[in-house]
Amino acid sequence: MLTDRQRMILNVIIDDYIRSAEPIGSRSISKRSDVSFSPATIRNEMADLEELGFLEQPHTSAGRIPSIKGYRYYVDHLVKLSQVNEQEMQLVRSFVTEKMNQMEQIIQHAAMILSNMTNYTSIVLGPETFTTSLKHFQLVPLTQDTAVAIIVTNTGHVENRTISLPEDMNMEEMQQAVTILNAKLVGVPLVRLKSKLHSEVGQELGRYADQFERLLGILDQTLESENDHRVFMSGTTNMLTQPEFKDVDKVKTLLDLLEETPTIMQMFNALPSGIQVRIGTENTHEAINNCSLITATYSIEGKSLGTIGILGPTRMDYGKVISLLNIFSRDMAKLLSRWYK
């Protein structure tokens, strides 16, 4: 258990380090108007905090920086949520009042505003696949061996894909397959499309189409689960502006991770609902062991729709990020409720 003085000194060190990214020394703390302790007293307390694992000393005779344990204590016991200033509130209001017709537009806009307001990387997961279903499927021939597959979901998302067709493919049979698919799969959640395709559509195709195995393979490829459009990011290069990430290899590893959509989804899906803070090595993926990830779920009537996350250095402004995520998770739920009434 930390004493009140130790708590105050730890709080000052972390607040100053978040702003400066430079190790904090006892003299700089003693010069603050809100600190009444001598440099010697502060040094002794800093040494004790280091021994307890809350601080680290990167270099001999240098000041101290927070450890992962120090940040965790700060987030759990000391952090003060920031007041959102008027300029930031105007940005939030623009997000709320913007006229957007597609769910994806709302999510992309939220990701962009959050990355701009924090100067970190924002990651937003759209509503879970089980809430998004197929509304319409269409196949438009382009040439003898290519066609455009058009997939429309109940959220307004439209996906166009150019697919290759075997040269001897019977287009009449293909269109018949599309009719069967719409009859069987419209209204089915995307997450269940593949199993339904094989169990129900496959049986129908077996009755009517001579080449049903190849037709089934083409439809399977076309309706492959649309995970990519569910993950939206903004500010992925903001890490380059942070002094902690001057190591090119470290940055490359991090940017490579951000391109792995399934890995990002797995990381987010493993997190509980509400506001969650994962600091440094608390993150399961090694590529972000030098980062902090703060996430917030947005939900309607207790049903989780998705997750908003901010990825930044462990020296991030926790109070500000948590405050913004609280606001955005609430407003995201309001804006997306039109699709789930």
Secondary structure, DSSP 4 states (H G I P E B T S, - for coil): ---HHHHHHHHHHHHHHHHH-SPBPHHHHHTSTT--S-HHHHHHHHHHHHHTTSEE-SSTTS-BEE-HHHHHHIIIII--PPPPPHHHHHHHHHHHH----SHHHHHHHHHHHHHHHHSSEEEEE-S-GGG-BEEEEEEEE-SSSEEEEEEEETTS-EEEEEEE--TT--HHHHHHHHHHHHHHHTT-BGGGHHHHIIIIIHHHHHHH-TTHHHHHHHHHHHT----GGGEEEE-TTGGGGSGGG--HHHHHHHHHHHT-HHHHHHHHHTSPSS-EEEEGGGSSSGGGTTEEEEEEEEEETTEEEEEEEEEEETT--HHHHHHHHHHHHHHHHHHHGGG--
